Amino acid sequence: MDKRRAWREQEQLLVERWNAATQRYSEAQAEVTRQRLPQGDGTPTQPTEECVRTEEAARAELEAMRKQVARMKVEFSTGKRY
């Protein structure tokens, strides 16, 4: 029973981290998109380096989270969990 509780806690933590990572990525994407919108004269602008780096970091974090989710799915489907 303790194993199941620990697994559920791990899964809940993973869900919370996943939600936070997707939120950060969405916000970073929105900022890059906002910075690319044309200014008053109609010419599009380039997003700042910091903004682009933030988006790339958020994307990398989300990819790492996807790998963790995939690993957990494999554990579940092979019977190593529950």
N, CA, C and O atoms as a GROMACS GRO file, in nm:
protein
  328
    1MET      N    1   0.082  -0.119   0.000
    1MET     CA    2   0.000   0.000   0.000
    1MET      C    3   0.086   0.126   0.000
    1MET      O    4   0.049   0.227  -0.060
    2ASP      N    5   0.200   0.120   0.068
    2ASP     CA    6   0.288   0.237   0.070
    2ASP      C    7   0.345   0.267  -0.069
    2ASP      O    8   0.367   0.383  -0.104
    3LYS      N    9   0.368   0.160  -0.148
    3LYS     CA   10   0.417   0.182  -0.284
    3LYS      C   11   0.314   0.259  -0.366
    3LYS      O   12   0.348   0.353  -0.438
    4ARG      N   13   0.190   0.219  -0.354
    4ARG     CA   14   0.085   0.286  -0.429
    4ARG      C   15   0.073   0.433  -0.389
    4ARG      O   16   0.055   0.520  -0.473
    5ARG      N   17   0.083   0.458  -0.260
    5ARG     CA   18   0.076   0.597  -0.214
    5ARG      C   19   0.192   0.677  -0.270
    5ARG      O   20   0.174   0.790  -0.315
    6ALA      N   21   0.312   0.619  -0.268
    6ALA     CA   22   0.430   0.687  -0.322
    6ALA      C   23   0.413   0.711  -0.471
    6ALA      O   24   0.448   0.818  -0.520
    7TRP      N   25   0.360   0.612  -0.545
    7TRP     CA   26   0.339   0.628  -0.689
    7TRP      C   27   0.238   0.738  -0.717
    7TRP      O   28   0.257   0.821  -0.806
    8ARG      N   29   0.131   0.738  -0.639
    8ARG     CA   30   0.029   0.844  -0.659
    8ARG      C   31   0.087   0.982  -0.632
    8ARG      O   32   0.057   1.078  -0.703
    9GLU      N   33   0.169   0.992  -0.528
    9GLU     CA   34   0.233   1.120  -0.499
    9GLU      C   35   0.327   1.162  -0.612
    9GLU      O   36   0.331   1.278  -0.651
   10GLN      N   37   0.403   1.064  -0.666
   10GLN     CA   38   0.490   1.094  -0.779
   10GLN      C   39   0.408   1.140  -0.900
   10GLN      O   40   0.444   1.237  -0.967
   11GLU      N   41   0.298   1.071  -0.926
   11GLU     CA   42   0.214   1.107  -1.039
   11GLU      C   43   0.152   1.245  -1.020
   11GLU      O   44   0.147   1.324  -1.114
   12GLN      N   45   0.108   1.274  -0.899
   12GLN     CA   46   0.048   1.405  -0.873
   12GLN      C   47   0.153   1.515  -0.888
   12GLN      O   48   0.123   1.621  -0.943
   13LEU      N   49   0.272   1.491  -0.840
   13LEU     CA   50   0.380   1.588  -0.855
   13LEU      C   51   0.413   1.609  -1.003
   13LEU      O   52   0.436   1.722  -1.046
   14LEU      N   53   0.415   1.501  -1.079
   14LEU     CA   54   0.442   1.511  -1.222
   14LEU      C   55   0.333   1.591  -1.292
   14LEU      O   56   0.364   1.672  -1.380
   15VAL      N   57   0.208   1.569  -1.256
   15VAL     CA   58   0.098   1.646  -1.315
   15VAL      C   59   0.112   1.794  -1.282
   15VAL      O   60   0.092   1.879  -1.370
   16GLU      N   61   0.145   1.826  -1.159
   16GLU     CA   62   0.163   1.966  -1.120
   16GLU      C   63   0.278   2.030  -1.196
   16GLU      O   64   0.267   2.144  -1.243
   17ARG      N   65   0.388   1.958  -1.209
   17ARG     CA   66   0.503   2.011  -1.282
   17ARG      C   67   0.470   2.026  -1.430
   17ARG      O   68   0.513   2.123  -1.494
   18TRP      N   69   0.395   1.930  -1.486
   18TRP     CA   70   0.354   1.937  -1.626
   18TRP      C   71   0.269   2.062  -1.650
   18TRP      O   72   0.292   2.136  -1.745
   19ASN      N   73   0.171   2.083  -1.563
   19ASN     CA   74   0.084   2.200  -1.577
   19ASN      C   75   0.163   2.330  -1.568
   19ASN      O   76   0.138   2.423  -1.644
   20ALA      N   77   0.257   2.336  -1.474
   20ALA     CA   78   0.339   2.456  -1.460
   20ALA      C   79   0.427   2.477  -1.583
   20ALA      O   80   0.444   2.590  -1.630
   21ALA      N   81   0.483   2.369  -1.636
   21ALA     CA   82   0.569   2.380  -1.754
   21ALA      C   83   0.489   2.424  -1.877
   21ALA      O   84   0.536   2.507  -1.954
   22THR      N   85   0.370   2.370  -1.895
   22THR     CA   86   0.288   2.410  -2.010
   22THR      C   87   0.246   2.555  -1.996
   22THR      O   88   0.237   2.627  -2.096
   23GLN      N   89   0.219   2.599  -1.875
   23GLN     CA   90   0.182   2.739  -1.852
   23GLN      C   91   0.298   2.832  -1.887
   23GLN      O   92   0.279   2.932  -1.955
   24ARG      N   93   0.419   2.797  -1.840
   24ARG     CA   94   0.536   2.879  -1.870
   24ARG      C   95   0.562   2.884  -2.021
   24ARG      O   96   0.596   2.989  -2.075
   25TYR      N   97   0.547   2.770  -2.089
   25TYR     CA   98   0.570   2.765  -2.232
   25TYR      C   99   0.466   2.849  -2.306
   25TYR      O  100   0.500   2.921  -2.400
   26SER      N  101   0.341   2.840  -2.266
   26SER     CA  102   0.236   2.919  -2.330
   26SER      C  103   0.262   3.068  -2.313
   26SER      O  104   0.247   3.146  -2.407
   27GLU      N  105   0.302   3.108  -2.193
   27GLU     CA  106   0.332   3.249  -2.168
   27GLU      C  107   0.451   3.296  -2.251
   27GLU      O  108   0.450   3.407  -2.304
   28ALA      N  109   0.554   3.212  -2.260
   28ALA     CA  110   0.673   3.250  -2.338
   28ALA      C  111   0.638   3.260  -2.486
   28ALA      O  112   0.683   3.352  -2.554
   29GLN      N  113   0.558   3.167  -2.536
   29GLN     CA  114   0.516   3.173  -2.675
   29GLN      C  115   0.433   3.298  -2.702
   29GLN      O  116   0.451   3.364  -2.805
   30ALA      N  117   0.344   3.330  -2.612
   30ALA     CA  118   0.260   3.448  -2.629
   30ALA      C  119   0.346   3.575  -2.632
   30ALA      O  120   0.318   3.666  -2.709
   31GLU      N  121   0.448   3.581  -2.549
   31GLU     CA  122   0.535   3.698  -2.547
   31GLU      C  123   0.614   3.712  -2.677
   31GLU      O  124   0.628   3.822  -2.731
   32VAL      N  125   0.665   3.600  -2.728
   32VAL     CA  126   0.738   3.603  -2.855
   32VAL      C  127   0.643   3.648  -2.967
   32VAL      O  128   0.680   3.731  -3.050
   33THR      N  129   0.524   3.595  -2.968
   33THR     CA  130   0.425   3.633  -3.069
   33THR      C  131   0.391   3.781  -3.058
   33THR      O  132   0.380   3.851  -3.158
   34ARG      N  133   0.373   3.828  -2.936
   34ARG     CA  134   0.340   3.968  -2.915
   34ARG      C  135   0.452   4.058  -2.966
   34ARG      O  136   0.426   4.162  -3.026
   35GLN      N  137   0.576   4.018  -2.942
   35GLN     CA  138   0.688   4.100  -2.987
   35GLN      C  139   0.707   4.097  -3.138
   35GLN      O  140   0.765   4.188  -3.196
   36ARG      N  141   0.657   3.992  -3.203
   36ARG     CA  142   0.668   3.982  -3.349
   36ARG      C  143   0.558   4.060  -3.421
   36ARG      O  144   0.568   4.081  -3.542
   37LEU      N  145   0.456   4.103  -3.351
   37LEU     CA  146   0.348   4.178  -3.414
   37LEU      C  147   0.400   4.309  -3.470
   37LEU      O  148   0.491   4.370  -3.412
   38PRO      N  149   0.343   4.353  -3.580
   38PRO     CA  150   0.388   4.480  -3.639
   38PRO      C  151   0.362   4.597  -3.544
   38PRO      O  152   0.264   4.600  -3.470
   39GLN      N  153   0.454   4.692  -3.550
   39GLN     CA  154   0.438   4.815  -3.471
   39GLN      C  155   0.342   4.907  -3.546
   39GLN      O  156   0.277   4.865  -3.641
   40GLY      N  157   0.333   5.030  -3.504
   40GLY     CA  158   0.241   5.126  -3.564
   40GLY      C  159   0.267   5.152  -3.711
   40GLY      O  160   0.175   5.187  -3.785
   41ASP      N  161   0.392   5.138  -3.756
   41ASP     CA  162   0.423   5.165  -3.896
   41ASP      C  163   0.401   5.044  -3.986
   41ASP      O  164   0.422   5.053  -4.107
   42GLY      N  165   0.360   4.930  -3.930
   42GLY     CA  166   0.328   4.812  -4.010
   42GLY      C  167   0.443   4.716  -4.031
   42GLY      O  168   0.423   4.612  -4.094
   43THR      N  169   0.563   4.747  -3.981
   43THR     CA  170   0.676   4.656  -4.000
   43THR      C  171   0.687   4.563  -3.879
   43THR      O  172   0.682   4.609  -3.765
   44PRO      N  173   0.702   4.434  -3.904
   44PRO     CA  174   0.718   4.341  -3.792
   44PRO      C  175   0.853   4.360  -3.725
   44PRO      O  176   0.950   4.400  -3.789
   45THR      N  177   0.860   4.330  -3.598
   45THR     CA  178   0.984   4.344  -3.522
   45THR      C  179   1.033   4.207  -3.478
   45THR      O  180   0.957   4.110  -3.479
   46GLN      N  181   1.158   4.200  -3.441
   46GLN     CA  182   1.215   4.076  -3.391
   46GLN      C  183   1.202   4.071  -3.240
   46GLN      O  184   1.220   4.173  -3.173
   47PRO      N  185   1.170   3.953  -3.184
   47PRO     CA  186   1.166   3.942  -3.038
   47PRO      C  187   1.306   3.955  -2.979
   47PRO      O  188   1.405   3.929  -3.048
   48THR      N  189   1.314   3.995  -2.855
   48THR     CA  190   1.442   4.011  -2.788
   48THR      C  191   1.509   3.876  -2.767
   48THR      O  192   1.443   3.773  -2.764
   49GLU      N  193   1.640   3.879  -2.754
   49GLU     CA  194   1.717   3.756  -2.729
   49GLU      C  195   1.670   3.687  -2.602
   49GLU      O  196   1.654   3.565  -2.598
   50GLU      N  197   1.648   3.765  -2.498
   50GLU     CA  198   1.605   3.710  -2.370
   50GLU      C  199   1.472   3.638  -2.385
   50GLU      O  200   1.451   3.530  -2.329
   51CYS      N  201   1.382   3.698  -2.460
   51CYS     CA  202   1.250   3.639  -2.481
   51CYS      C  203   1.262   3.506  -2.558
   51CYS      O  204   1.196   3.408  -2.524
   52VAL      N  205   1.346   3.504  -2.659
   52VAL     CA  206   1.366   3.382  -2.738
   52VAL      C  207   1.430   3.274  -2.652
   52VAL      O  208   1.391   3.158  -2.659
   53ARG      N  209   1.529   3.311  -2.570
   53ARG     CA  210   1.593   3.214  -2.481
   53ARG      C  211   1.494   3.158  -2.379
   53ARG      O  212   1.497   3.039  -2.347
   54THR      N  213   1.407   3.244  -2.330
   54THR     CA  214   1.306   3.198  -2.233
   54THR      C  215   1.213   3.096  -2.298
   54THR      O  216   1.179   2.995  -2.238
   55GLU      N  217   1.173   3.124  -2.423
   55GLU     CA  218   1.086   3.029  -2.493
   55GLU      C  219   1.157   2.896  -2.518
   55GLU      O  220   1.097   2.790  -2.500
   56GLU      N  221   1.283   2.901  -2.558
   56GLU     CA  222   1.359   2.779  -2.582
   56GLU      C  223   1.377   2.698  -2.454
   56GLU      O  224   1.368   2.575  -2.456
   57ALA      N  225   1.403   2.766  -2.344
   57ALA     CA  226   1.417   2.696  -2.216
   57ALA      C  227   1.285   2.631  -2.174
   57ALA      O  228   1.284   2.519  -2.125
   58ALA      N  229   1.176   2.702  -2.195
   58ALA     CA  230   1.045   2.646  -2.161
   58ALA      C  231   1.014   2.525  -2.250
   58ALA      O  232   0.957   2.427  -2.203
   59ARG      N  233   1.051   2.533  -2.377
   59ARG     CA  234   1.028   2.421  -2.468
   59ARG      C  235   1.112   2.300  -2.426
   59ARG      O  236   1.063   2.187  -2.430
   60ALA      N  237   1.237   2.323  -2.387
   60ALA     CA  238   1.324   2.214  -2.342
   60ALA      C  239   1.270   2.150  -2.215
   60ALA      O  240   1.274   2.028  -2.199
   61GLU      N  241   1.220   2.233  -2.124
   61GLU     CA  242   1.161   2.180  -2.001
   61GLU      C  243   1.039   2.095  -2.032
   61GLU      O  244   1.020   1.989  -1.971
   62LEU      N  245   0.957   2.139  -2.126
   62LEU     CA  246   0.838   2.064  -2.163
   62LEU      C  247   0.876   1.930  -2.229
   62LEU      O  248   0.810   1.829  -2.206
   63GLU      N  249   0.981   1.930  -2.309
   63GLU     CA  250   1.028   1.806  -2.370
   63GLU      C  251   1.076   1.708  -2.263
   63GLU      O  252   1.049   1.588  -2.271
   64ALA      N  253   1.147   1.759  -2.163
   64ALA     CA  254   1.192   1.673  -2.054
   64ALA      C  255   1.073   1.614  -1.979
   64ALA      O  256   1.074   1.498  -1.938
   65MET      N  257   0.970   1.696  -1.961
   65MET     CA  258   0.849   1.648  -1.893
   65MET      C  259   0.780   1.540  -1.977
   65MET      O  260   0.728   1.443  -1.923
   66ARG      N  261   0.778   1.557  -2.109
   66ARG     CA  262   0.717   1.457  -2.197
   66ARG      C  263   0.788   1.323  -2.183
   66ARG      O  264   0.725   1.218  -2.181
   67LYS      N  265   0.921   1.329  -2.173
   67LYS     CA  266   0.998   1.205  -2.156
   67LYS      C  267   0.964   1.138  -2.024
   67LYS      O  268   0.954   1.015  -2.018
   68GLN      N  269   0.948   1.216  -1.918
   68GLN     CA  270   0.912   1.159  -1.789
   68GLN      C  271   0.774   1.096  -1.793
   68GLN      O  272   0.752   0.989  -1.737
   69VAL      N  273   0.681   1.163  -1.859
   69VAL     CA  274   0.545   1.108  -1.872
   69VAL      C  275   0.550   0.978  -1.951
   69VAL      O  276   0.486   0.880  -1.913
   70ALA      N  277   0.626   0.975  -2.059
   70ALA     CA  278   0.639   0.854  -2.140
   70ALA      C  279   0.699   0.740  -2.058
   70ALA      O  280   0.654   0.626  -2.067
   71ARG      N  281   0.801   0.773  -1.979
   71ARG     CA  282   0.864   0.671  -1.894
   71ARG      C  283   0.764   0.613  -1.795
   71ARG      O  284   0.760   0.492  -1.773
   72MET      N  285   0.682   0.701  -1.736
   72MET     CA  286   0.583   0.655  -1.639
   72MET      C  287   0.476   0.569  -1.708
   72MET      O  288   0.430   0.471  -1.650
   73LYS      N  289   0.438   0.606  -1.830
   73LYS     CA  290   0.340   0.526  -1.904
   73LYS      C  291   0.394   0.387  -1.932
   73LYS      O  292   0.321   0.288  -1.922
   74VAL      N  293   0.522   0.379  -1.968
   74VAL     CA  294   0.583   0.249  -1.994
   74VAL      C  295   0.583   0.165  -1.867
   74VAL      O  296   0.552   0.046  -1.871
   75GLU      N  297   0.619   0.225  -1.755
   75GLU     CA  298   0.617   0.153  -1.627
   75GLU      C  299   0.478   0.101  -1.597
   75GLU      O  300   0.461  -0.012  -1.550
   76PHE      N  301   0.379   0.182  -1.624
   76PHE     CA  302   0.242   0.140  -1.596
   76PHE      C  303   0.199   0.027  -1.690
   76PHE      O  304   0.140  -0.071  -1.645
   77SER      N  305   0.227   0.041  -1.819
   77SER     CA  306   0.182  -0.059  -1.914
   77SER      C  307   0.256  -0.192  -1.901
   77SER      O  308   0.203  -0.296  -1.940
   78THR      N  309   0.379  -0.190  -1.848
   78THR     CA  310   0.453  -0.314  -1.830
   78THR      C  311   0.424  -0.379  -1.695
   78THR      O  312   0.477  -0.487  -1.666
   79GLY      N  313   0.343  -0.316  -1.614
   79GLY     CA  314   0.307  -0.375  -1.486
   79GLY      C  315   0.400  -0.342  -1.372
   79GLY      O  316   0.389  -0.403  -1.266
   80LYS      N  317   0.491  -0.250  -1.390
   80LYS     CA  318   0.584  -0.214  -1.282
   80LYS      C  319   0.518  -0.121  -1.182
   80LYS      O  320   0.568  -0.101  -1.071
   81ARG      N  321   0.407  -0.063  -1.223
   81ARG     CA  322   0.328   0.023  -1.131
   81ARG      C  323   0.190  -0.040  -1.118
   81ARG      O  324   0.129  -0.082  -1.217
   82TYR      N  325   0.144  -0.044  -0.998
   82TYR     CA  326   0.010  -0.095  -0.965
   82TYR      C  327  -0.003  -0.236  -1.005
   82TYR      O  328  -0.108  -0.297  -0.985
   0.00000   0.00000   0.00000
